[in-house]
Each structure stands twice: as structure tokens, then as C-alpha cells.
Amino acid sequence: MAHKHDPNSKLIAENRQARYHYAIEDDLEAGIVLTGSEVKSLRRGQANIAESYASIEGGELWLINSYIAAYKEAGVFGHEERRRRKLLVSKRQLSNLWQDVGRKGMTIVPLKMYFNDRGRVKLLIGTARGKKLADKRATEAKRDWDRQKQRLLKQSL
């Protein structure tokens, strides 16, 4: 992502539960096809990608079940809030994603939606493998230990 001082760069939505439920193997940045009212709504920060996922259908990558709030000033020219949105990736990236999903049984999960330094909406997607309950517990135990370790280091200084 761009530097923090850039006025165009801004985090819109983040899927924080993705790293808890999935082991993220690889991530990549994808463009997204939007209408004007969707971009206006995203500038206000009214989006949710927590329940969404990406799927390859008909040789194209689609973002399914993402929520972008309606922009009321658009009137009749607005958009459907939970419509399928096309994601833009290169053919090589699409074939790699297709192989990961088909052969390795992985899932394509959206991680972050943001405006890049040029003011374009980008989506960070990750290829992920679902975690079992024991894996989730191990991740939680490691996170708790890291927190406690930081507290101990802070107190000793």
C-alpha cells in the first residue's frame, strides 16, 4: 500500500476474521469493476467484505457477497448493494488462482479493500486453506504468548 501521507490512499474495509479462520498462503492485489455510485459510497467508507469470497466462473474472477451501501444521492442511477463484482487480474494470475483452487483445494478470500495512491479501488485477495479447530487454538495461544512476552519486556525496561 501507499505511504500514509498520501491523501488518496485510504483503507475502506478489512476482513479481520479471515486470518483467524484461514491460513493465508499467498496474496495478490486485484482491481475491481465498479459503478460511479459505488465509488462515491466507498469514499464514505461504507463497505463490508467480511462475509464475501472470490470465485472463478467462466474464465473470470468474481467477488461474491460483498456489501457496498447504497448512495442515496444517486437516485435511480444507484447500484445493487450485494451484486457480484468482477475482479481484474492478469491471465497468469488467474491461472495460478485456478490451479490453487482446483488442485490444492484452497479458497480465495478478500483481505482488504482500499484506495491506492492513484485513487483507484483495489482489493487484496489471498489464497487460503481453512483452519481446523486445533489450528485456531494454536494461533490464539501464540498470539496470547506474544502479547504477554511484550508486556514482560516492557516491564523489565
N, C-alpha and C positions, 0 to 999 in steps of 0.2 A: 504494500500500500504506500501511498504518498506520505510526505512529511506532514507533521501536524500543523505547521504554519500555513499550509495551502488552504485557501478558503473554499475551493471546490471539493476537496476531499472530505468525506463525511460518512461515518458508519450509519447505515439505515436500520438493518436488522441483523441479529445474530442468533444462531441456533446453538445455545449453550448446552442443551441436553445431548447433542449429537456425540460429543466426546465422552459422555457418560455411557450411552447406550451402544456405541460403536467404537471399534478400534480403527482409527483412520490410518490407512496405508499410504495414500498419496493424495495430493490436492492439486487443483488447477483452476485458473481464472477463466470464466466464460462470460461473454456478452449476453445480453438478454434483449429480446424484441418487445418493445413497449409502445403504448399509445401515448399521446400527449397528456391526457388526464391522469394516466398512471404515473408519469414522471412528476407532475405537479403534486400529486398525493405523496410520492416518495420524498420530495423536497421537504414536506412537512413531517416526514418520519413515520408515516402511518402504514407500516407493513409488518407481516409476521411470516417467517419461514420455518417455524418450529415443527409444524406438522407436515411439511412438504417433502417431496423426494423428486429425483430426476429419473427419467426413463427413456430408453432408446426405442423409438417406434418409427417404422418406415424410413430408416436411414437418417433420422433426425433426433436430436436430443431435446426433450421437453421437460419443463418444470411443472410439476403437478401439485395441486392443492396449496399453492402459496396464496397468501391473502394480501391484497393491496386495497386499502379503504377507498370508497367512492369519493370523487372530488365533486362536491355539490355545485360548485360554480360552473362545471362543465354542462350542466343541464342534461339535455337529451343526447349530447355527444360524449357522455361518460363511458365507463367501462364496466365489465362484469368483474366482481371482486375476486372470485376464485377461478378464473379461467385458466386454461393451460397456456403457458408461455414458452415460446421457442428459445432455446439457448444456442448461442453461437460459439462453436469450436471448430478447429481445423479438422480435415478428414483424417489425418493421422491420429489426433487426439481422440476423435470419435471411434476409430477402430480399436485403439487401446482400451477405451472405456467398454466397448462392446465385448472385447475378449475378457476383460476382468469380470464383467457381469455374467457372461455366458459360461466361461470355463472355470473360473475360480469361485463363482457363487457370491460375488460381492454386491454391495448396494451403493448407489450413487446418492450421496446425502449433501444438501446445501449447508454450508457452514456460516457464511457471512454474505450480506448484500450491502454494497457501499457505492459511493460515487468516487471514481478515481480522480487523479489530478487534472484530467481534462474535462471533468464534469459528466462523464459517462457512467451509467449504472453498470456495475459488474457484480458477478456472483462467484464466490469462491466455493467450489464443489469438491467433495472428497470421495474417493473410493474407499469403502469401509466394509469391515467384517463385523457382524453382530457379536456382542459380548455375551457370555453366559453369566449366570448369577455370581459364580465364584470369581470371575474376572472383574466384575463390577465391585465386589467386596475388596479384592486385592488393590484395585485402583483407589478406592476410598481410603483404605488403610495406609497406602503410600502417601496420599495427599495429606492425611492427618499427621503422619510422622514428619513429613516435610514442614508442615506448619509448626509443630512442636519443636522441631530442630531449630527453626528460625527464631522462635521465642527464646529458646535456651541460649543461642548465640547472642541475641540482643541483650539478654540479662547479664551475660558474662562480660560484656563490654562495659 
